[in-house]
Amino acid sequence: MPEVELQRWLPQLETVELALGQVLYESGATMPYVYFPTDAIVSLLYVLEDGASAEIAVVGFEGLVGISIFMGGGSTPSRAVVQSAGSGYRMRADAMKLEFARSGPVMHLLLRYTQALITQMAQTAVCNRHHSLDQQLCRWLLLSLDRLQCNQLVMTQELIANMLGVRREGVTEAALKLQRAGLISYARGRINVLDRPGLEGRTCECYEVVKKEYDRLLPKGVAK
C-alpha cells in the first residue's frame, strides 16, 4: 500500500485477537467489520441446512475477510471461522466503503485480491469434485501454510474433516499416509510439514493454479 494511503488507514485499524473457532460472521448476517489476519487463518465455509459444512476458501496474512462489504452485497451465504488462532486488524465497514470509493491503488488492490479469492473458491470446487482425499488434504495443507509464517498448523482431524466436508476417518487415513511417507508429523493436533517439496509433488494441479494466480495478482511491492 502506498505510504500516503497507509498513513490514512492506520488510525482506522483496530488490533484484535482471533481465537480458534471464533465466528467472524454468519451466513446472511450484516458485516460490521472487515478483518485483516496477520498470523491467523480464517476459513470461509458454506453450511448446509442439516449442519454439514465444507470450506470454500482460506484467508491469511495475504488477504482480508469481508469482501462483500466493498463489493456492495453487505452479506454473504458463507460463514467465516478462525481455523488457526492468532491476531489481526479490523476496520469498520463504513470506513472500508469510503476507502474503496476513493478509487486509486487501494481499490485496484482490493479488486485484484477479490479475483484471486474467486479463483481459490472455483478451484476448491473442482478439486473436491475430481481429486482424491489425499490430494485435497495436501492442497489444503499447502494453502494454509502459504498463509502463515511457519511450518506448523494447530488443527484437529475433526476440524480438518469439517473443512473438507468428509468423514474424520478419511482424514485420519490420509494423514497417516502422509506421515508414513515422511512428509508430515502429526501429534496432539499439531501438524508439522517435514518435506514441503514432497507434499507439493503429491498434491493435484489445483494448488499450483491458485498459487500462480495469487502471485500474479498480488505481487510483492507497492500497490498501483
N, C-alpha and C positions, 0 to 999 in steps of 0.2 A: 504494500500500500504506500503511495507517495507520502512523504513526511507531512505535508500540509494537511492531507486527509487524516492521517494517523493522529495528529495533534487535536483535531476536531473530534475524533472518535473517543479518545482516551477518557475524557470526563463522563462519557455516556456508558462506559463499560463497568460492570459490577462483577467483582470476583465471587465465584460460587464453588462450593464443594459438591461434587456429583457422586452420590452414594450408589453402590451396587444395587440394582433392581429399582432405582428411583424412576418413576414415570414422569417425563418432562411434559408430555401432552398425551391426551387420549384421542381416540378416533372421533372426529366430528366436533371436537371442542375448540373454542376460540383460543388462540395462542397469544398470551400477553408478552412473551419474550422470544427472542431468537438466541440460541446458545452457540458458543464457540468453545468446544472442548480443547484443552491443551494437553493433558496427559490421561484423558479418559476416552472410552469408546462408547458411542451411543448406537443402539440398534433400532432400525426402523422396521416395525413389524406390522403385518396385516393379520388381524384377528377375526376368525370366523364366528358365526352365531353360536356354535357349540363350544367355543372357548379355545379351540385349536388355533395355532398361530404359525407363521413362517416369516423368516426375515427377508426383507426385500432390499436392504442396503445397510451398510455400516458407515459411521461418521467418526472421524477422529480429529487430530490437530490440523488436518488438511482442509477441513470444511466447517460447516455450520449446520445446525438443526433448526428448521423452521422456514424453509424456502417459500412456503405458501404465503407468508406474511408480505414479502415484497413482490411475489408473483400475482397478488391480487385475490387469492382464494380465501385467505384468512383461517382456513382449517383444512384438514386432510383426513381421509378414511383410515390412515395408518396410526400406529401408536409408537411413541419414542421412549425407549427404556435404556437406562445405563447398563451396559453389559460388562464394563470394566471400570471400576471406580477410579476417581481422580478429581481433577479440578478443571476450571474453565472460566469463561466470562459469559455474561448475558447482557443483552441490550433490550430496552423496551420496544415493543412492536411499533409504536408510533414514531419513535426515533429512527428505527430502521427504514420505515416507509419514507421518511423525509430524506434520509441519506440516499436512498435508491432514486428518489425523484430528482436529485441534483444532477443525475446523469454523470457523464465523465468516467474516469478509470474504475471507480468503485463499482458502478453499475455494470460495466462490462465484465469486471472480475466476477461479480455475483452471477451474472448470466452464464459465464463460462463454467463456473462451478456447478450450476444447475444442469447444464448439458452433460457434464461428467457424471453427475449423480444419476441422471436418467439412463446413461449408458450402463452404469453399475446395476441399476434395477432391471433393465432389459436383459442383461447378460445373466443375472441371477435366475431369472425366469427360465431362460434357455437351458442353463446348467441344471437346474432342478428337474427339468423335463427329460433331458437327454444323457446326462452323465451319471456315473456310479457314485454311491455314497462316499467311497474312498476319495474320489476326485473332488467331490463337493467339500469334504472336510479339509482337504489340502488347500483348496481355493479360499475357504473361509479363514483358515489359519493365516495364510499369506496376506489376505486383505486386512485382517485385524492387525497383524504385525506391522504392516505399512503405515498404520495409523497410531502406532506407539513408537517410543524411542528406546525400546528394549526388546529382548528375545524371549520374554516370558509373558504368558497370559494366565490370569487367575480366573478359572472358569470350570464349573462342574459339568459333568456329562449330561445331566438333566437339562441344564441351561442350553448347552450346545444342541441337544436334541430339539428343544423348543425353537431355537433359532432356525434350524434346518428343516423343521417340520417332519421329523422322522422319529422312530422309536428309540428309546435310550439304549436298548440292547444293540441296535445297529451302530450307534456311535461308539459304544464300548468295543465292539469287534473291529471297527475301522481304526480306532485309536491304538488298539493293541497291535494291529498290522504295522502301523507307522512306528510304533515303539520297537517292535522286533526287528524292523529294518534299520534301526539306529537313527531315525530321522527326528524323533522327539523323545522326551522323557515325560512321564505323566504320573503325578502322585499328589494326593490330597488336594485336588482341584487346581494344581499348578502345572501348566504345560510349558516346557522349555523346548525350544527348537534347537536341535543339535546340528542339523545338516540342512541348511536352507536351500542350497543348490539341489540337493536330493529331493526336497519337498517340491521345488519348482518343477523338477523333471517328472514328478509323479502326478501333478495336477493336470487338468484339462486346459484347453486354449483360452477358456473364459477369463482366467486370472490375467493373462498377458494382454488380452483385449482391453480389459478395464484399466490396467496399469498404464498402458501406452496412451490411452485417451486422457487419463488424469495428467500424465507427464506433458502431453501435447497442449492441453487446455490451461494447465496451471503450472507453467514453468517457473523455476526459481528466478527471482528478480522483482523489480518494482513493477506493479501493475500499470498498464497503459490503456 
